[in-house]
Amino acid sequence: MPTQPLPSTRPSGTGLPAGGHAEGVSDDEFRAAMSRLAAGVVLVTAHEPALDAEGPRGEDVGMTATAFLSVSLDPPLVLISLREGSRMDDLLAEQPLWAVSVLSENQRHIAGRFAMKGRISDRLLFEDIDYARGTVSGAPLVGGALATVECRTEQRVPSGDHTLVIGRVLSATAPESGAGPLTYFRGRYRPLG
């Protein structure tokens, strides 16, 4: 049985969709399609060292992400997608060590806090969060996370308006937990069930 083409949402006469990528998909169409993909939610962290040993101490930086995945077992590699020019992208261009905490369904407030636009300083965002400093990366590892990994950047790949950062996993923990994962689906944080 032949398949039927999907209805077009292109404005008539232009040959391009509204919002107009030559490839034929609009920003809204792409967002709507990708919102149907459930993703795990993580907090990416790194420690920005002090610029001067005599000056103020360095600062912890954090960012909520849903584009995180395992790449390889041998060697152990993971990938995180960062918006090009974001604070985390700029920091990881200079600082090769970073960490990821896989958030539990009970940590929605952490995900929301680090995903805010126009947010307050990272120092204040970390202020009342339970975390330990990673022994390998020096980055914050969120207490109660389902798993944590500490990484060293192996490769940075510019890709559209994002940078794909591939990191070698230097340490990994997966404490026992009765909590489920926090997921992101249709524009909202949700428990798995």
N, C-alpha and C positions, 0 to 999 in steps of 0.2 A: 504494500500500500504506500503510495507516495506521501511524503510529509508535506504539510501545508506551511507556507512561509508565515512568519510572525507578522502581525500588522505593523506597518511603518508609522512612526511618530514624526516623520520629517515634514516640515512645512512644505506645502506644494510649491513647486517652481524654483526652489533653491538648490535642491540636490544635497543639502546639508541639514542635519538636525538642528533644532534650536540649541544654542550654546556651542554649536558648530565645530566639531572635530571632523576633519576630512575623512577619517576612517568610518564615519557613520554612526557614532554613538555619542549622545550628549552627556554632559556631566551628571545630570539628573537621572538619566537612564542607567548609567554605570553605577551610581550610588545606590539606586533602588535594587539593582540586581545583586550587588555585593552585600547589601544589608541582609539578604536572605542567607548568608553564610555565617553560621555561628562560629565564634572565635573565643579562645581562652583569653583572659585578661592578665597582663603582667605589669609589674612596675620595674622599669629599667632605671638603674642608679649608677652613679659614678661619683668619685670624689675629685673635685677640682683643687689641685694643690695650691698653696699660697704662692703668690708671685714673688714674694721676698721673705726670706726666713725671719727677718726682723719685723715684718709687717703683720697684718691681720692673718688669722689662720685660714686655711682653705675652706671651701664650702661644698656641702653635699648637694647633688643635683638629682632630680627624679622626674620621670615621665611615664605616664600610662601608655601602654601599647597593646594592640591586638594582633599585630603582624609579627609573630614570633614563632619560629619553628626549628625543629631538629633537622640538621642537614646530613650529618655523617656520624657513624659510630666509631670508625677507625680512620683518621683521628676523630675524637669527639668534637663536633662542630655544631653551632647553632647560628641562626640568622635573625636579625631584627631589622625592621624597616623604619627609618627615621625621616621625618620631613626635612628636605634640604634646607639648610640655613637655620634650623631650629637650634635652640641652645644646646640640646643633647647632641645633635649632629656636629655642631662646632666643637664641643668639648671632646667628643670621641675622635675627632680628627687630630687632636693633640694628645689626648690621654688614652693609652691603649688598654687600660684595665677598667672593667665595668662588671656589673652584676645584674641578674634578673631574679625577681621574686614572683613566683606563680601565685596569684591571689586566690583566696578561698571565697566562697559565697558570702562569708561574714565580713569581707573586707571591701564591700562596695564603696564605702565612704573614702577609702584610700584611693581607689581608682578615680572617683569623681574629683577628689581634691587635686590630684596631680594632672588631671585632664582639663582643668578650667582654663579658659582664655582670659588673659589679663589678670592672671593670678598674682598673689602676693609672693614674696621671696621664698625660695626653696628652704632657707633656714627655718622660717616660720612653719612651712608645710610639714617638716619633719619633727617639729617641736614636741608633739604629744603622741607620736607613733612609736610603738615598741619595735626597736630594731637593734641588731648587733652589727658591728663593723666586720666585714669580711676580712679574714686573715690574709688572703691572697691579693684581693683587689683594693682593699681599704674602703670599698663602697658599702652603703647601708644594705643589710639583708633584713627584710620585714619579718618580725616575729609573727608566728601563726600562719605563715605562707605554706602552701602545699608542698612547694619545692623551691630551692634556690640554686643558682649556678653562678660561679664567678668565671669571667672570661678575659681573654686577651685578644684584641683585634688581629685577625689574620689578613683580612681583605676588606676593602671598601669599594662598592660598585655603584657609581651614579646610575640612576634609573628613573627617568621622568622627573617628577618633582620630589623624589625621595632618594635616599642613599641606603643601599642594602649593606649592612655591616655583618660580616661573617666573623664569628669569634670562636676561638678554641676554648673549650671548657677545661678550666684548671681545677675546679672543685665543684662538687654537686652534693646536695643533701635532699632527702625526701623523708622528713619526720612523719611518724604515724599521726594520722588525723582522721577524725570522723566527719570532717566537713567536706562538702563537694566543691568543685571549681566554680569560680565566677566566670560567666560567659557574657558576650556582647552579641545581641541579635536584634535586628530591626531598630537600631539606634538606641537600645537600652541595655543596661547591665541587668543580668538575670541569673538566678541559680540554674543549674543544669536541668533539674526535674520539672 
